[in-house]
Amino acid sequence: MSNRRIFVVGATGAQGLPVCRGLVKDGAYSLRVLTRNANSSRAKQLAELGDVEFLEGTFASNEDLRNGLKGCWGAFINIDGFNCGEKTETYWTIRAYELAVETGIKFFVFGNLDYVYKKSGYDPRFRCGHYDGKGRMAEWILSQRKGNDMGVAIFTTGPYMEMTIASQTPMTPHYQDGAVLWVAPLGDGAVPHVSLEDCEHYVRWLFDHPERSDGMDLEVAIDHIRYADLAAAFQKVTGKPAQYIDVPLSEYFDRAPISHQPAAYNADPSDPATMTFKENFTGFWTMWAHSGRNQGVITRNYQLLDEIHPTRIRTAEEFFRREEERRRSLGIETLFEAIQKDELKSEIAIIGGTGAQGLPVVQGKRHLVTLSESGRYRVRALTRNLQSPRAKLISDLPNVTLVRGSQDNQEDLHNLFRGAHGAWVNLDGFTLGEKDELFYGFRAYEIARSERVQHYVWANIEYALENAGFDERYHCGHMESKGRVGKFILSLGQDGMKSTLFSTGPYMDMLMDGMFVPLEQPDGTFAWLNPAPSDVKLPLIALLDVGIYNLWIFDNPTKSAGMDLSVVTDNVSFTEIAETFTEVTGKKAAHATVPFEKYANVAEPYPNAFVNWVLGPNAARDDSVMTWRDNFGAWWQYWGGGITKPRDVAILDRIHPTRIKSLKDWMEKVGYSGHRRSVLKMVDDWAEKTRAN
């Protein structure tokens, strides 16, 4: 059997890792694994197992599936329905099966879930998209078996037992008043939980015994576990108090900020075939509420499972005991400690997490410890597009959940803030415009208070018009909207909800993207040509440091409450920028002040652009939306006029002693070359939009 290679789709998922381990552990099988990224942490875990070949690609590609299947003896196909959604999974499951027949696969195992809609007698109360999407395909695959020279087996699992002790699952436990709580709309029903460890044995058995498993639907579980018994088993093993609390479905979904977003993160929310999280998991919990004692809608043949896997895990207590012993042997925190620690992490709701400033706040760069990486906070970040490149940058980080929604949708704001301890809000004024940012800036604060958020951080820009004595020449819309909202927030005091302003000036990183990128001349020199006087200093802030400042704000609410933390890295003129660039790179550079109109003829994104130019020239606008020239004409006058107030660098040094303190240090740290790099989200959005057109 050593030449039997198996093609695996879903290898890097929770189930895939033990399945692959079981297949290659003794050299009986080799694997070809389909993955989007062969360098991911999970792919690296697979590589350590043995004879594993990687094929970079996607299950949603005929070419990738065909290339993966060619030359293999078997296939294990477990498509991620939470990625693509029920409709798309249906199509690509069919194609995976057809291509397996086409390429001569001898044995095909399909990773399945119960077809609950059928098993319930097509009762709509039980419709659960991610279960039915797989279940009906299992029926279809078995119906094709007689006409094709390919053996097939179905491997039907259920909710993993590991999900009862993990964060961000439908049955995540909570720590409250010294006890572990499972809060679920289960009644006296039961969940046939599956141990991932046992999947290793079951799938290996299916491939090892095709003479028996061909045509079989192997439905596995530990046991039908009532959650009162789950809590009792946990308490017996750990010695710590545990309890199951039954709640109505309505209360359960009120606790979930993602209730109204698609159950599958890559599904089209406007497609009628797409179920929401609430719709999908209503059927999910209804299924288990009607499956108690292995006598309801979903049943298992435990006698058969004992025969196939005599040493399988049979009870919740046995699972918890094995897990506790594993943790002790590794010297890591106990089950109770892990749940307690995870619950004690405060959750921060983020608006603007995929923006230039938000990415380092959520993610951190150059090994800076920020919100998600600190281990002290969980982050839920609002984004319009869960599949955007910037969203993907943070989606795989620890302690981060993405929530689909819009900054200008009040229901989405309620869903985002509900249950969060803190909020970090940076509205995209370049998309909203001055008027809408004012409205949603006020409403975001009010909605956060209504949802009992404890600490609210507003990403602010100074109120230029006020600082300039309300001289209209300095009316810069994207600055004024943030500055007005900031003053409003602090004026309401600190009772009920702490608030902090995090005020930035121009980003130092705009030397790589945006207003400050130099022009490389034919002779290899670099020139900054803009309206700023050569000797006026600008308070530039390096984005690499903003994460640390915001971590301090949330870590120190008594010190930061009511504060306007105005940050800076270095105060530099464009003459000094050019001189520092030459010092760091050895390349000659200079700055020349040019009239704004001459500058605008080159810098304006397109003729007659508005400040929210990224929406395109034909977007609906009213008189409140400034033109690009009016907005940035005032912007250059404000910063070029030296009107801004000095920053308190002493407090910045106390908060962040290792902060970047000079332009030279920043240039050396980022490897600055004078060439453009992606920093600003609006520039990326526009580039993506123009490519699409």
C-alpha positions in Angstrom: 0.0 0.0 0.0 3.0 2.3 0.2 2.3 3.7 -3.3 -1.2 4.7 -2.4 -1.3 8.4 -2.6 -4.4 10.3 -1.3 -5.5 13.7 -2.4 -6.9 15.7 0.5 -9.1 18.8 0.5 -9.6 20.3 3.9 -6.2 19.1 5.3 -5.5 22.3 7.2 -8.9 22.4 9.0 -9.6 21.1 12.5 -10.6 17.7 11.3 -7.9 17.5 8.5 -4.9 17.5 10.8 -5.8 14.3 12.7 -7.1 12.6 9.5 -3.8 13.2 7.7 -1.8 12.1 10.8 -3.7 8.8 10.8 -3.0 8.2 7.1 0.7 8.8 7.1 1.8 7.8 10.6 3.1 4.4 9.6 3.9 5.1 5.9 1.0 3.2 4.6 -0.2 6.2 2.6 1.3 9.4 1.2 -0.6 12.6 0.8 -1.1 15.4 -1.7 -2.7 18.3 0.1 -4.5 21.2 -1.5 -3.9 24.5 0.4 -4.0 28.2 -0.4 -0.7 28.7 1.4 1.9 26.0 1.8 3.8 28.2 4.2 0.9 28.6 6.7 1.4 27.4 10.3 -1.0 24.5 9.7 0.6 23.5 6.5 4.0 23.4 8.4 2.4 21.1 10.9 1.3 18.8 8.1 4.8 18.8 6.6 6.2 17.4 9.8 3.9 14.3 9.6 5.8 12.5 6.8 5.3 12.0 3.1 3.1 15.1 2.4 3.2 17.0 -0.9 1.6 20.4 -1.2 -0.4 21.8 -4.1 -1.2 25.5 -3.7 -4.6 26.3 -5.0 -8.3 26.3 -4.1 -11.1 23.8 -4.1 -13.1 26.3 -6.2 -11.0 25.5 -9.3 -11.4 22.7 -11.8 -7.8 22.9 -12.7 -6.5 22.7 -9.2 -8.8 19.8 -8.3 -7.8 17.9 -11.5 -4.1 18.5 -10.8 -4.5 17.3 -7.3 -6.4 14.2 -8.1 -4.2 13.0 -11.0 -2.1 10.1 -10.2 -3.6 9.5 -6.7 -5.2 6.3 -5.5 -7.7 7.8 -3.1 -9.3 11.1 -2.1 -10.5 12.6 1.1 -12.7 15.7 0.3 -14.0 17.9 3.1 -14.9 21.3 1.7 -15.2 24.2 4.1 -18.9 25.2 4.0 -18.3 28.1 6.3 -16.0 29.5 3.6 -18.1 29.2 0.5 -21.7 28.6 1.7 -24.3 25.9 1.0 -24.8 26.7 -2.7 -21.2 26.9 -3.7 -20.3 23.8 -1.7 -23.0 21.9 -3.6 -21.4 22.7 -6.9 -17.8 22.1 -6.0 -18.6 18.8 -4.2 -20.2 17.5 -7.4 -17.2 18.7 -9.4 -14.8 17.1 -7.0 -16.6 13.8 -7.3 -16.9 14.0 -11.1 -13.2 14.9 -11.5 -12.3 12.0 -9.2 -14.1 9.6 -11.5 -12.5 11.3 -14.5 -8.9 11.0 -13.1 -9.3 7.3 -12.1 -9.5 7.6 -8.3 -10.1 4.2 -6.8 -11.6 5.2 -3.4 -13.3 8.5 -2.5 -14.2 9.5 1.1 -16.4 12.5 1.6 -16.3 14.5 4.9 -20.0 14.9 5.8 -22.6 16.2 8.2 -26.1 14.9 8.9 -28.8 15.7 6.3 -31.0 17.0 9.0 -33.6 18.5 6.8 -34.3 15.1 5.3 -33.9 13.3 8.7 -36.5 15.6 10.2 -39.0 14.8 7.5 -38.2 18.1 5.7 -39.4 20.1 8.7 -38.3 23.7 8.1 -37.5 24.2 11.8 -34.5 22.0 11.3 -33.0 23.7 8.2 -29.3 24.1 8.8 -27.4 25.1 5.7 -23.9 23.9 6.6 -25.3 20.5 7.6 -27.8 20.1 4.7 -25.2 21.3 2.2 -23.0 18.4 3.0 -25.8 15.9 3.8 -27.6 16.1 0.5 -24.3 15.7 -1.4 -23.5 12.6 0.6 -26.9 11.2 -0.6 -26.0 12.2 -4.2 -22.6 10.6 -4.1 -24.0 7.3 -2.8 -26.6 7.4 -5.5 -23.8 7.6 -8.2 -21.8 4.7 -6.8 -23.4 1.9 -8.8 -22.6 3.5 -12.2 -19.0 4.3 -11.6 -15.8 2.2 -11.0 -14.9 4.1 -7.9 -15.5 3.1 -4.3 -17.0 5.7 -2.0 -17.5 6.1 1.7 -19.2 8.8 3.7 -17.6 10.1 6.9 -20.3 11.8 8.9 -19.2 13.8 12.0 -20.8 16.4 14.2 -19.8 19.3 16.5 -16.3 18.6 17.8 -15.9 18.0 21.5 -13.0 20.4 21.4 -15.5 23.2 20.6 -16.9 22.9 24.1 -13.6 24.2 25.5 -12.5 26.6 22.8 -13.2 30.2 22.2 -15.4 31.6 19.3 -17.5 28.5 18.8 -21.3 28.1 19.1 -20.8 26.4 22.4 -17.9 28.3 23.9 -18.0 28.2 27.7 -17.9 31.3 29.9 -16.3 32.0 33.2 -18.4 33.8 35.7 -18.2 34.1 39.5 -15.7 31.3 39.8 -17.7 28.8 37.7 -17.6 27.6 34.1 -20.9 28.0 32.3 -22.3 26.5 29.1 -25.2 28.7 27.9 -27.1 27.2 25.1 -30.7 26.7 23.7 -30.5 23.0 24.1 -33.2 22.1 26.6 -32.9 18.5 27.6 -31.6 17.5 24.2 -28.1 16.2 23.5 -25.3 16.8 21.0 -23.4 13.8 19.5 -20.0 15.4 19.9 -17.1 14.0 18.0 -13.5 13.8 19.3 -11.0 15.0 16.7 -8.5 12.4 18.0 -10.9 9.6 17.1 -11.3 10.9 13.5 -7.7 9.8 12.9 -8.7 6.2 13.4 -12.1 6.2 11.7 -10.9 7.7 8.4 -7.9 5.4 8.3 -10.3 2.4 8.8 -12.4 3.6 5.8 -9.4 3.6 3.5 -7.9 0.4 4.9 -11.1 -1.6 4.5 -12.7 -0.6 1.2 -14.2 -4.1 0.8 -16.5 -3.2 3.8 -16.6 0.6 3.8 -17.5 1.0 0.1 -21.1 2.4 0.1 -21.0 3.0 3.9 -22.1 6.2 5.7 -20.0 6.0 8.9 -21.7 8.3 11.3 -19.5 8.8 14.4 -19.7 10.4 17.8 -18.4 10.0 21.4 -21.9 9.9 22.8 -25.2 11.9 22.8 -24.1 14.4 25.4 -26.6 16.3 27.5 -25.1 19.6 28.6 -26.0 19.1 32.2 -23.9 15.9 32.0 -21.2 17.9 30.2 -21.0 20.4 33.1 -21.0 17.6 35.7 -18.2 15.7 33.9 -16.1 18.9 33.7 -16.6 19.5 37.4 -15.7 16.0 38.3 -12.5 16.1 36.3 -11.3 19.6 37.2 -12.8 19.9 40.7 -14.1 23.4 39.6 -17.7 24.5 39.6 -19.5 24.1 36.3 -23.1 24.6 35.2 -25.3 24.3 32.1 -27.8 27.1 31.6 -30.6 26.6 29.1 -31.7 29.8 27.4 -34.3 30.5 24.6 -33.0 30.9 21.1 -33.8 34.6 21.2 -31.5 35.2 24.2 -28.8 33.0 22.7 -28.7 35.1 19.5 -28.9 38.4 21.4 -25.5 37.5 22.7 -24.0 36.9 19.3 -22.8 40.1 17.4 -22.7 38.1 14.1 -26.3 36.9 14.2 -27.4 38.8 11.1 -24.3 38.3 9.0 -23.9 35.3 6.6 -23.2 32.0 8.2 -20.5 31.5 5.5 -18.0 34.3 5.5 -17.4 34.2 1.8 -21.0 33.9 0.7 -22.8 36.7 -1.0 -25.1 38.3 1.6 -27.5 39.5 -1.2 -28.0 36.0 -2.5 -31.3 34.5 -1.3 -29.5 31.1 -0.9 -27.3 32.6 1.8 -28.5 31.9 5.3 -27.6 34.2 8.2 -25.8 32.9 11.2 -29.1 33.1 13.2 -31.1 31.3 10.5 -28.5 28.6 10.2 -27.9 28.0 13.8 -31.5 28.1 14.8 -31.8 24.8 12.8 -28.5 23.6 14.3 -29.7 24.0 17.9 -33.2 22.8 17.1 -31.7 19.6 15.7 -29.8 18.8 18.9 -32.7 19.8 21.2 -34.7 17.0 19.4 -31.9 14.4 19.5 -31.8 13.5 23.2 -30.8 10.0 24.4 -30.0 8.9 20.9 -33.7 8.6 20.2 -34.5 11.7 18.2 -33.7 13.2 14.8 -30.0 12.4 14.8 -28.9 9.0 16.0 -25.7 6.9 16.0 -24.9 3.2 16.0 -22.5 3.1 19.0 -22.2 -0.7 18.8 -20.7 -0.4 15.3 -18.3 2.4 16.5 -17.1 0.1 19.3 -16.4 -2.6 16.8 -14.5 -0.3 14.4 -12.6 1.6 17.1 -12.5 -0.4 20.4 -10.4 2.3 22.2 -12.5 5.2 21.2 -13.5 8.0 23.6 -17.0 7.1 25.0 -17.9 9.9 27.4 -17.5 13.5 28.1 -15.7 12.7 31.3 -13.2 10.5 29.4 -12.6 13.3 26.9 -12.0 15.9 29.7 -9.7 13.6 31.6 -7.6 12.9 28.6 -7.4 16.6 27.7 -6.4 17.5 31.3 -3.7 14.9 31.4 -2.4 16.0 28.0 -2.2 19.6 29.3 -0.4 18.5 32.5 2.2 16.4 30.5 2.9 19.5 28.3 3.2 21.8 31.3 0.5 24.1 30.0 -2.5 25.7 31.7 -5.3 23.4 32.9 -8.8 23.3 31.3 -10.2 25.6 34.0 -7.3 28.0 33.8 -7.6 28.2 30.0 -11.3 29.0 30.1 -10.8 31.5 32.9 -8.0 33.2 31.1 -9.9 33.4 27.8 -13.0 34.9 29.5 -10.9 37.4 31.4 -9.7 38.8 28.0 -11.7 41.9 27.4 -13.2 42.2 24.0 -12.6 45.3 22.0 -14.8 46.3 19.1 -12.9 47.9 16.2 -14.1 50.1 13.4 -11.3 50.9 11.0 -9.3 47.8 11.7 -8.3 47.3 8.0 -7.2 50.9 7.6 -3.7 52.4 7.6 -3.9 53.2 11.3 -6.2 50.3 12.3 -3.9 47.5 11.0 -1.1 48.2 13.5 -3.6 48.7 16.3 -5.1 45.3 15.7 -2.1 43.5 14.4 1.1 45.1 15.3 4.2 45.1 13.1 7.9 44.6 13.6 7.1 42.5 16.7 5.2 45.2 18.5 2.8 43.8 21.0 -0.7 45.2 20.3 -4.3 44.4 21.1 -4.6 41.0 19.6 -1.1 39.8 20.2 -0.9 41.0 23.8 -3.1 38.1 24.9 -5.1 40.5 27.1 -7.8 41.3 24.6 -10.0 39.7 22.1 -10.8 41.8 19.0 -13.9 41.9 16.8 -13.3 44.0 13.8 -16.0 45.5 11.5 -15.4 45.1 7.8 -17.5 45.4 4.6 -15.7 42.6 2.9 -14.4 39.6 4.8 -12.3 38.5 1.8 -10.5 41.7 1.1 -6.7 41.5 1.3 -6.6 43.7 4.3 -9.3 41.7 6.1 -7.3 38.5 5.4 -4.2 40.1 7.0 -5.9 40.1 10.4 -8.4 37.2 10.1 -5.8 34.6 11.0 -4.4 36.4 14.0 -5.0 35.0 17.4 -8.0 36.5 19.3 -9.5 38.2 16.3 -13.0 37.8 14.9 -14.2 39.7 11.8 -17.8 41.0 11.7 -19.3 41.8 8.4 -21.0 45.2 8.4 -20.8 48.9 7.6 -19.8 51.9 9.6 -22.8 53.8 8.3 -25.4 51.1 9.4 -26.8 51.7 12.9 -28.0 48.1 13.2 -24.4 46.9 12.4 -23.0 49.2 15.0 -25.4 47.8 17.7 -24.3 44.3 16.7 -20.7 45.2 16.8 -20.7 46.9 20.2 -23.1 44.5 21.9 -21.2 42.6 24.7 -17.9 44.4 24.0 -15.8 45.8 26.9 -14.1 48.5 24.8 -14.3 50.2 21.4 -11.7 51.7 19.1 -13.4 53.7 16.4 -11.8 55.3 13.3 -14.5 56.1 10.8 -13.4 56.5 7.2 -14.1 60.1 6.6 -12.8 59.9 3.0 -15.6 57.5 2.2 -18.3 59.0 4.4 -17.6 62.7 3.8 -17.7 65.4 6.4 -21.5 65.4 7.1 -21.9 61.7 7.3 -18.9 61.2 9.5 -20.3 63.8 11.9 -23.6 61.9 12.1 -22.1 58.4 12.4 -19.4 59.7 14.8 -22.1 60.9 17.2 -24.2 57.8 16.7 -21.4 55.4 17.1 -20.6 56.9 20.5 -24.2 56.9 21.6 -24.8 53.3 20.4 -21.7 52.2 22.3 -23.1 53.8 25.5 -26.5 52.1 24.9 -24.7 48.7 24.6 -22.8 49.3 27.8 -19.3 49.6 26.4 -16.9 50.5 29.2 -14.1 52.3 27.4 -14.5 54.2 24.1 -11.4 55.3 22.1 -12.0 57.8 19.2 -9.3 58.0 16.6 -9.1 61.7 16.3 -7.6 64.5 14.2 -7.3 68.0 15.6 -10.1 70.4 15.0 -8.2 72.6 12.4 -10.9 75.2 11.9 -11.0 75.9 15.7 -7.3 76.0 16.0 -7.1 78.5 13.2 -9.6 80.8 14.8 -12.4 79.7 12.5 -10.7 81.2 9.5 -12.5 79.5 6.6 -9.2 79.3 4.6 -8.4 76.4 6.9 -11.6 74.5 6.6 -10.5 70.9 5.9 -13.5 68.6 6.0 -11.9 65.3 7.0 -10.1 67.0 9.9 -13.1 69.0 11.1 -15.5 66.1 11.3 -13.2 64.1 13.5 -12.2 67.1 15.6 -15.8 68.1 16.3 -16.8 64.6 17.3 -13.8 64.4 19.6 -14.8 67.5 21.4 -18.4 66.2 21.7 -17.2 63.0 23.2 -15.0 64.6 25.9 -17.7 67.1 26.7 -20.0 64.4 27.9 -17.6 63.4 30.7 -16.5 60.0 32.0 -19.6 58.8 33.9 -21.1 55.6 32.5 -18.4 55.1 29.8 -14.7 56.1 29.9 -13.5 57.9 26.7 -10.2 58.8 25.2 -9.1 60.6 22.1 -6.2 59.2 20.2 -5.1 62.1 18.0 -2.7 61.8 15.1 -1.2 64.2 12.6 0.1 63.3 9.1 1.5 59.8 9.0 5.2 59.4 8.5 4.2 56.5 6.4 2.7 58.9 3.8 6.3 59.2 2.6 5.6 55.8 1.1 1.9 56.3 0.0 -0.2 59.4 -0.3 0.7 63.0 -0.1 4.4 62.8 0.7 5.8 60.4 -1.9 8.8 62.0 -3.7 9.3 61.9 -7.4 12.4 60.0 -8.7 14.1 62.1 -11.4 15.8 60.7 -14.5 19.2 61.3 -13.0 18.3 59.1 -9.9 17.8 62.0 -7.5 14.5 62.5 -5.6 12.4 65.6 -5.4 9.6 66.6 -3.1 7.4 69.1 -4.9 4.4 70.3 -2.8 2.9 73.5 -1.3 4.6 73.2 2.1 7.2 75.9 3.0 10.6 74.2 3.1 11.3 75.2 6.7 7.9 74.5 8.4 7.9 71.5 10.6 5.2 68.9 10.4 4.3 66.5 13.4 4.7 63.2 11.7 3.6 59.9 13.4 5.0 56.5 12.5 2.2 54.0 12.2 4.5 51.3 13.7 4.0 52.9 17.1 0.2 53.5 17.2 -0.5 50.0 18.5 1.5 50.4 21.6 -0.2 53.7 22.4 -3.6 52.3 22.1 -2.7 49.2 24.1 -1.6 51.6 26.9 -4.9 53.4 26.7 -6.9 50.2 27.2 -4.5 48.9 29.8 -4.7 52.1 31.9 -8.3 53.3 31.8 -8.0 55.4 35.0 -5.1 57.3 33.5 -6.3 57.6 29.9 -10.0 58.4 30.6 -10.7 62.0 29.5 -7.3 62.3 27.8 -6.6 63.6 24.3 -3.4 61.6 23.6 -1.8 63.6 20.8 1.1 61.6 19.4 4.1 62.4 17.2 7.3 60.7 16.2 9.3 63.6 14.9 8.7 67.3 14.0 10.4 67.7 10.6 10.4 70.1 7.7 10.6 69.0 4.1 14.1 70.3 3.9 15.0 68.0 6.8 13.1 65.1 5.2 15.2 65.5 2.0 18.5 65.8 4.0 17.6 62.8 6.2 16.7 60.7 3.1 20.2 61.5 1.6 21.9 60.6 4.9 20.1 57.3 5.1 20.1 56.2 1.5 23.0 58.1 0.0 20.7 59.4 -2.8 20.5 63.1 -3.5 17.2 64.8 -2.7 15.7 68.2 -2.4 12.4 69.9 -1.7 10.8 72.7 -3.7 7.7 74.7 -2.7 5.2 74.9 -5.6 1.8 76.7 -5.8 -1.1 74.5 -4.8 -2.7 74.6 -8.2 0.4 73.4 -9.9 0.8 70.6 -7.3 -2.9 69.7 -7.6 -2.7 69.3 -11.4 -0.4 66.3 -10.7 -1.7 65.0 -7.3 -5.5 65.1 -7.9 -6.7 61.5 -8.3 -8.8 62.5 -11.4 -10.1 65.8 -12.8 -12.8 67.5 -10.6 -12.4 64.9 -7.9 -14.2 65.2 -4.6 -12.6 64.5 -1.2 -14.4 61.1 -1.2 -12.9 60.4 -4.6 -12.5 56.7 -4.0 -16.3 56.4 -4.5 -15.8 57.4 -8.1 -16.8 60.6 -10.0 -20.5 59.6 -10.4 -21.4 58.9 -6.7 -24.3 60.8 -5.3 -23.1 63.9 -3.3 -24.5 67.1 -1.9 -23.1 70.5 -1.0 -21.5 69.2 2.2 -19.0 67.2 0.3 -15.9 69.2 -0.5 -13.9 69.0 -3.6 -10.5 67.3 -3.4 -8.8 70.7 -4.2 -10.8 72.6 -1.5 -10.2 70.0 1.2 -6.5 69.5 0.5 -5.8 73.1 -0.3 -6.9 73.9 3.3 -5.0 70.8 4.5 -1.7 72.1 3.1 -2.3 75.6 4.3 -3.0 74.3 7.9 0.1 72.1 8.1 2.2 74.5 6.1 1.2 77.4 8.3 2.6 75.9 11.5 -0.8 76.3 13.3 -0.8 72.9 15.0 -0.1 72.9 18.8 3.0 71.2 20.2 2.8 67.6 21.4 3.8 66.5 24.9 6.7 64.1 24.0 7.5 63.6 27.7 4.3 61.7 28.2 4.8 59.8 25.0 8.3 58.7 26.3 6.7 57.5 29.5 4.0 55.6 27.7 6.2 54.1 25.1 9.9 54.3 26.1 11.1 52.4 23.0 9.1 54.4 20.5 10.6 55.6 17.3 11.9 59.1 18.0 13.3 60.4 14.8 12.7 60.4 11.1 16.1 58.8 10.5 15.3 55.9 12.9 12.0 55.3 11.0 13.6 55.4 7.6 16.2 52.9 8.7 13.6 50.6 10.4 11.3 50.4 7.4 14.1 50.4 4.8 12.8 53.6 3.2 13.8 53.9 -0.4 11.7 56.8 -1.6 9.5 54.5 -3.7 5.8 53.9 -3.2 4.5 51.1 -1.0 0.9 50.3 0.0 -0.2 52.0 3.2 -3.4 53.9 2.7 -6.6 51.9 2.4 -8.4 54.4 0.1 -5.6 54.1 -2.4 -5.8 50.3 -2.3 -9.6 50.5 -2.6 -9.3 52.7 -5.7 -6.7 50.5 -7.3 -9.0 47.4 -6.7 -12.0 49.3 -8.2 -10.1 50.4 -11.3 -8.8 46.9 -11.8 -12.3 45.5 -11.6 -13.5 48.0 -14.2 
